[in-house]
Amino acid sequence: MAHPRLDELEQALGHRFRDAALLQRALTHSSAVADQGGEPSSTDSEPLEYLGDAVLGMLVSDYLVGAFPHWSAGQLSRGRARLVNAASLSAAGQRLGLGRHLRLGRGEEKTGGRQKPTLLADAFEAVVAAIYLDAGLDAAREFVARALLSAALDAQGQRLPCADYKSELQEWLQKGGGPAARYRVVRETGPHHQKTFCVEVIVADRVTATAAGPNKKEAEQAAAEQALEQLRGVQAGHGHE
């Protein structure tokens, strides 16, 4: 399958590569290398994904510390987790049109790999690493601010420090001396590349809340948010007795 010219993608990224091979590698999924008989990670994007994850974590942390100097370490961690989770990175990859430029193996191509959130998130991390290696940290910082942070902050705003509802629920339960929450997938619906997951959260051996999401992590977060609301409501009710 012919791929659109990379100069079109470079315009979307806002970065002209000095070493075009870096961008090509960032877009090359391991399935494409395997189909051509190559060794895993020899020319695919996985090493760049690993590096991009680290660069992203540092740049987002640096941004949050400067933008929100009064946040606690816990709030900063929760904000970073929400900004760099798979859903956030996948949305950024989708905005950039990365899916159209991915180099995929036959199996991934047939199963809708160009729209898979996990592949888009991985590709975004790999592109961050490619820009970092091509032009340095400042170029990567500008790209992350433009391609990820601007839209994510507009959408999420002050919810960022309270974004990790699973961690919040865990902290709430620990303070009360209760056992940790457990999560269980009870149903999966939809085609392979557009699944919806239904997840239960179990607190003290009782199903406390059930929620759905486009992946397990998002469904678990939604279920944890509902569980927190219910448990806090019960506590507030007891406090007024």
C-alpha positions in Angstrom: 0.0 0.0 0.0 1.4 3.4 -1.0 1.9 5.9 1.8 1.3 9.6 1.7 4.4 11.7 1.3 6.2 12.3 4.6 6.5 16.1 3.8 2.8 16.3 4.3 3.2 14.8 7.8 6.1 17.0 8.6 3.9 20.0 7.9 1.3 18.6 10.4 4.1 18.0 12.9 5.5 21.5 12.5 9.0 20.0 12.2 11.2 19.4 9.1 13.5 16.5 9.8 17.2 16.7 9.0 17.3 12.9 9.3 14.2 11.6 7.5 15.1 8.0 8.5 14.1 8.9 12.1 10.6 9.8 11.1 10.3 6.7 8.9 11.4 4.5 11.8 9.0 6.2 14.2 6.1 5.2 11.9 7.3 1.6 11.3 5.3 -0.9 13.4 7.0 -4.1 14.5 4.4 -6.1 12.4 5.8 -4.5 9.2 9.4 -5.5 10.0 8.2 -9.0 10.9 6.4 -9.3 7.5 9.7 -8.5 5.8 11.6 -11.0 7.8 13.5 -8.5 9.9 14.6 -9.0 13.5 12.3 -7.5 16.2 13.3 -3.9 17.1 16.0 -3.8 14.4 14.3 -1.1 12.4 10.9 -0.7 14.0 9.5 2.0 16.3 9.7 0.2 19.6 13.0 1.7 20.9 11.8 5.1 19.9 8.5 4.5 21.8 10.6 3.6 24.9 12.7 6.8 24.6 9.7 8.9 23.7 7.8 7.8 26.8 10.8 9.0 29.0 11.1 12.3 27.1 7.4 12.9 27.3 7.3 12.2 31.0 10.1 14.7 31.7 8.7 17.5 29.4 5.2 17.2 30.8 6.5 17.1 34.4 8.7 20.2 33.7 5.7 22.0 32.2 3.4 21.2 35.1 5.9 22.3 37.8 6.3 25.7 36.0 2.6 26.2 35.2 1.2 25.0 38.6 3.8 25.9 41.2 1.4 25.4 44.1 0.4 21.9 43.2 1.5 19.1 45.5 3.6 16.2 44.3 0.5 14.0 44.2 -1.4 16.5 42.1 1.5 16.8 39.7 1.7 13.1 39.4 -2.0 12.8 38.7 -1.9 15.6 36.2 1.0 14.0 34.3 -0.7 10.6 34.3 -3.7 12.1 32.7 -1.8 14.0 30.1 0.4 11.1 29.0 -2.1 8.3 29.2 -3.0 6.2 26.2 -6.3 8.1 25.5 -4.6 11.5 25.5 -1.7 10.4 23.3 -4.0 8.5 20.9 -6.1 11.7 20.6 -3.0 13.7 19.8 -1.9 11.1 17.2 -5.3 11.2 15.6 -5.3 15.0 15.4 -1.9 14.8 13.6 -3.2 12.1 11.2 -0.5 9.7 12.2 -2.6 6.7 11.3 -2.5 7.4 7.6 1.3 7.3 7.7 1.9 4.2 9.8 3.8 1.3 8.2 2.0 -1.8 9.2 2.1 -5.5 8.6 -0.7 -7.3 6.8 -2.4 -8.5 9.9 -2.5 -5.0 11.6 -3.7 -3.5 8.3 -6.6 -6.0 8.1 -7.7 -5.4 11.6 -7.9 -1.6 11.4 -4.5 -0.9 12.9 -4.5 2.7 11.6 -7.4 3.5 13.9 -6.2 1.5 17.0 -5.7 3.9 20.0 -2.8 1.9 21.3 -0.9 2.1 17.9 -1.6 5.8 17.6 -0.4 6.4 21.2 2.8 4.4 20.6 3.4 6.3 17.3 3.0 9.6 19.1 5.7 8.6 21.6 8.0 7.5 18.8 7.6 10.8 17.0 8.5 12.7 20.1 11.7 10.7 20.4 12.4 11.1 16.7 12.1 14.9 17.0 14.3 14.9 20.1 17.0 12.9 18.4 16.8 15.0 15.2 16.8 18.5 16.8 17.2 18.3 20.5 15.1 18.9 23.6 13.8 22.4 22.8 12.3 21.1 19.5 10.7 18.2 21.3 9.3 20.6 24.0 7.8 22.9 21.4 6.2 19.9 19.6 4.7 18.5 22.8 3.3 21.8 23.8 1.7 22.3 20.4 0.6 18.8 19.6 -0.4 17.5 23.1 -0.6 20.0 25.9 -2.6 22.8 24.2 -5.5 20.6 23.3 -5.3 18.5 26.4 -5.3 21.4 28.8 -8.2 23.0 26.9 -10.2 19.8 27.3 -9.3 18.9 30.8 -8.4 22.1 32.6 -8.6 22.0 36.4 -9.6 18.3 36.4 -5.9 17.5 35.8 -4.8 17.2 39.5 -7.8 15.0 40.3 -7.6 12.9 37.1 -6.4 9.6 38.4 -9.5 8.3 40.1 -8.1 4.9 40.6 -5.3 6.4 42.8 -7.8 8.6 44.6 -10.0 5.6 45.4 -7.0 3.7 46.6 -5.9 6.5 48.9 -9.5 7.0 50.2 -9.8 3.3 51.0 -6.4 3.1 52.7 -7.3 6.0 54.9 -10.4 4.1 56.0 -8.3 1.0 56.7 -10.2 -1.0 54.0 -8.9 -3.4 51.4 -7.8 -2.3 47.9 -10.3 -2.1 45.2 -10.4 -4.7 42.5 -11.4 -4.3 38.8 -13.1 -6.8 36.6 -14.0 -6.7 32.9 -17.5 -8.0 32.6 -18.2 -7.4 28.9 -16.5 -6.4 25.7 -18.6 -5.2 22.7 -17.9 -3.8 19.2 -15.3 -4.6 16.5 -11.7 -5.3 17.4 -10.4 -1.8 16.6 -13.4 0.0 18.3 -14.2 -2.1 21.3 -16.1 -0.9 24.4 -15.1 -2.3 27.7 -17.5 -2.6 30.7 -15.7 -2.8 34.0 -16.9 -3.4 37.6 -15.0 -2.0 40.6 -15.3 -4.2 43.7 -14.8 -2.7 47.1 -15.0 -5.0 50.2 -16.2 -7.9 48.1 -19.2 -5.8 46.8 -19.6 -4.4 43.3 -19.7 -0.7 44.0 -19.9 0.7 40.5 -19.9 -0.3 36.8 -18.7 1.9 33.9 -17.8 1.6 30.2 -14.9 3.0 28.2 -13.0 2.6 24.9 -10.2 0.7 26.7 -9.8 -1.0 30.0 -7.9 1.9 31.6 -10.5 4.4 30.8 -13.3 2.1 31.9 -11.5 1.5 35.2 -11.1 5.2 35.7 -14.7 5.9 35.1 -15.8 3.1 37.4 -13.4 4.4 40.1 -14.9 7.9 39.8 -18.4 6.5 40.3 -17.3 4.4 43.2 -15.7 7.5 44.9 -18.9 9.5 44.4 -20.9 6.7 46.0 -18.6 6.1 48.9 -18.3 9.8 49.7 -22.0 10.2 49.5 -22.5 7.3 52.0 -19.9 8.9 54.3 -21.6 12.3 54.1 -24.9 10.7 54.8 -23.6 9.0 57.9 -22.0 12.3 59.0 -25.4 14.0 59.1 -27.1 11.2 61.1 
